[in-house]
Structure formats: C-alpha cells, structure tokens
Amino acid sequence: MVSVINTIDTLHEDMIHDAQMDYYGLHLATCSSDRSIRIFEVKNGTQRLLSTLQGHDGPVWQIAWAHPKYGKMLASCSYDRKVIIWKEQDGQWIKLYEYADHDSSVNSVCWAPHELGLILACGSSDGSISVIKHHGENQWEATKINNAHTGGCNAVSWAPAVVPGSLIEPPSQNQQNTFVKKFCSAGCDNLIKVWSDKDGRWEEVEKLQAHTDWVRDCAWAPSIGLPCSKIASCSQDRQVIIWTSDESTGGQWTSKTLNEFDDVVWHVSWSLTGDILAVSGGNNKVSLWKEKLNGDWTIVSDIGKGQPGSTE
C-alpha cells in the first residue's frame, strides 16, 4: 500500500524536474526550470528550506547525492551544458567544481558506488558520456566517451560494486581486486548500452535492443550478491523492459517486457533491495512492481496525482 505522507511546497517558480532524498532520508534536494536547486531538511512530517543553489543558466534536469562518506555533496546537470558539483562546508553550500565540456544539454548525472571512489557519470544530448573522477585536493579528471548514443544520451546508471554470485560463493581475493567498473546508458537511438572500464578506457560491451522509440531512463538494480544482474529501462514506446544477465548461464542479457503503459514512461527506480521497481510516466501515476517466483511481474501498488493511495 502506498500513500502520500507529506506534501512539500518547494517555492520553485517553474516546473520541478527531479527530487532526491539523501542517504539518510533527512534532506531533500529539488531542481527546476527556474534554474535553481533547493535543499530542505525533512523531519517529523515537516520541512525547512536550508539553501537555494544558483549557478546554472538553464533548466536543471537532474540532481544526485554522493555517498555521505564524502560529506554532503550534490551533483547537478542542466540544459546550459554544465555539470556542477556542490558541497556543504561550514553550514554553507559552495560550488566545488564545474564541468562544461559538453556541446549540448546534460540530461543525467549518477554517482558510482562509493566503494569505487568519487566518480560521476554524465549523459548529454550531444551523444557523449563523461566520467569525472576525483583525485583529491579538489582535482578532477574527466574521460569522455564520444558518440556513445546517436541523437543523444538520456540516462546513466552504475552497476553495483558487488561480484555477481558472491552471496552463494564468496569471491576470491583476485576477483575482489580485479572488480570491473560498469554502467549502463539509455539513448535516443532506442538502445541501452553497457560500458566497462578496461585499463582506464571505457568500452561498449553490450548493446541491448528491444525498444522501438527513445529510451528515457535506465536503472541498474542493486545486488545482494546473487548470480543475476538486472537493468530496467523505459521508453517513449510506452514499455518498461527488464534485462537480466545470469552468470550461472553464461551472462547473456535477455529481455522481458514488464508492462506496456497507456502513455510515455519517463522514469524507473529500484528499491534498495532491488526487488521492487517504481515506474512513473505521462499518465501522472507512479506504480510499484514486484517479480513473482515464476519470473512474471505484478503490480503491487498504484498511485495517481492527488490520490491518497490505492492497491490493485
């Protein structure tokens, strides 16, 4: 059962494009076409505006919190072609780093698992993906994957820093030491691609084809160490597809359509345990889906705009 427990007046002056809770669920960041980012403290059903961040010259599409081991840090991306990394220092939010090497709107930012270091992936409408890595003392190095997606990249999502199958068979020291960084991306070429770090270079290792229109979002599922990896994708073709790779059967990716919706599907997001998927789309609804033992997916909750909550 899903229900609305709180409504927040963000005081934004235009459309809100993203809202993200921090790791502990105590702070909420929002971003808007009014070019600003707002940080709220959320506590006991109330909220308090802590800061308004202004540094972008266009609509801010997405925000992402870094893991708290790196302090209170937030990344944002915008139509203005910039990525900004913000950090709270002595109670004040400052612009820590600005990256402006894309030729078009930057649509998505996603931090790598904290075990891999402070690394940010950024997807742009210019078709490229940038991977920005922190080297200490506020030194940042960017690696660009040119022509990653024809027509533009809409989303990026990192694979968890867990060796597949490690829950069943603990990985050897060599497997742990040679863990490969991976992330997936979604594009206007109707594709999801999987990228792998090979000696400091990013290589395309998988090209997943099943959608018939722009892929708007992709999300790599968290893992507790089972042999199976999952990626969810959603598209303007109104479909959500679950991609599965099972190491025990060779690791090939297979697709299964979760559902075909009655409107464009904009976003997909996994629960922390990777067994429930949230889907939101142009029908102003958010639905929650869970995989059954037979591999089929069933809706467990459905909530529309202004509804207190409903279950099917």
Beta strands, then each sheet from edge to edge (+ up, - down):
strand 1: 16-21
strand 2: 27-32
strand 3: 36-43
strand 4: 46-54
strand 5: 60-65
strand 6: 73-78
strand 7: 83-89
strand 8: 92-99
strand 9: 106-111
strand 10: 119-124
strand 11: 129-134
strand 12: 140-145
strand 13: 153-158
strand 14: 182-187
strand 15: 191-198
strand 16: 201-209
strand 17: 215-220
strand 18: 228-235
strand 19: 239-246
strand 20: 253-260
strand 21: 265-270
strand 22: 276-281
strand 23: 285-291
strand 24: 297-304
sheet 1: 1+ 2- 3+ 4-
sheet 2: 5+ 6- 7+ 8-
sheet 3: 9+ 10- 11+ 12-
sheet 4: 13+ 14- 15+ 16-
sheet 5: 17+ 18- 19+ 20-
sheet 6: 21+ 22- 23+ 24-
end
